[in-house]
């Protein structure tokens, strides 16, 4: 029997779901609310298109926290090597970068969008843009979908509407309401992979400064709640960059609960306190006549120096040989624990991904079919799953989209 399938949402999960279902013989129509599909995909990886991650399966799954088991069947059907092979076949070769991040060789996310759209169409799917779905109803047989003045019917529906971040790209949270209409429960929506707002003006004064190979530690009510090593960025409102974004989900939860939330930056993670102290002693001894402010240029970027002097109480015009043991200790502690109090976070619309969504207990991970509403399949960010930054979320969107498309086309 040839199923008619409507895919709601034209992001990466929806496009691959449509292509997969169509290639398996289903009659597929994809409805995208924006004027063109893949708008959020165009901005991923700062426009360069971080489409996946080459981490081995078991390591890959650890980046999804408590929900990692749900993804295993989808990844077994379609994983990073499959993404690489598919893109290669579509004329978009990929390359691996730091941390296993996967990018197109062209460094163009638009090339990814074009490839996935072309794949859906050549597989036989029809793509309709400017079609916002306002209602969906379960019939005795199949579904009735309302989009503007039009009513469409389908045997199967794949809900791949994305989350609620970056609404200008079409990711507006509509899918949560559609899922509720069909009986699904929605886990509370919060921002994930979101920049953090910090108290005071220190971060703002260092706006634009990017630090590499530093360690960030999240402390909640004085207890360690997470740690990441890598790159970060100071902004006019606080902290951003890969390691901050990865810690942000736990930070958001702590802030929302009214807990004391702090980020400690270790600027010299390669040196333990004893080795760092020895380094400071050597520098102070070898450059005894140099002003402290100039000496610090060998330890940190220039934008950090005024903050360091203020927070340690060191005088910038003091000769290095006049620095006391107590002052050296304050400097060492500052280098290992540059502290920021997290006072908030940026709006949900700025989150890279959304935490929360359709409860995973209501979805069969082996088929992506709803346990609540037979014939409904779900994929991508509309589900209650999110991961660290680095391409993990996009691969999950592709994997769940592929399995949803396969199941919608072939399930009895």
Secondary structure, DSSP 8 states (H G I E B T S, - for coil): ---EEEEE--SHHHHHHHHHHHHTT-EEEEEESSSSS-TTGGGGGGGT---EE---HHHHHHTTGGGHHHHHHHHHHS-HHHHHHHHHHTT--EEE-GGGEEEETT--HHHHHHHHHHHHHHTT-EEEES--EEEEEE-SSSEEEEETTEEEEESEEEE----SS-GGGT--SHHHHHHHHTT--EEEEEEES--EEESSSHHHHTTT-EEEEEEEEEEETTEEEEEEEEEEEE-SSEEESHHHHHHHHHHHHHHHTT--EEEEEETTTTS-HHHHHHHHHHHHHHTTTSBHHHHGGGTS-HHHHHHHHHHHT--TTSBGGG--HHHHHHHHHHHH-EEEEEEEE--GGG-SEEEEEE-GGGEETTTTEESSSTTEEE-GGGBS----SSSHHHHHHHHHHHHHHHHHHH--
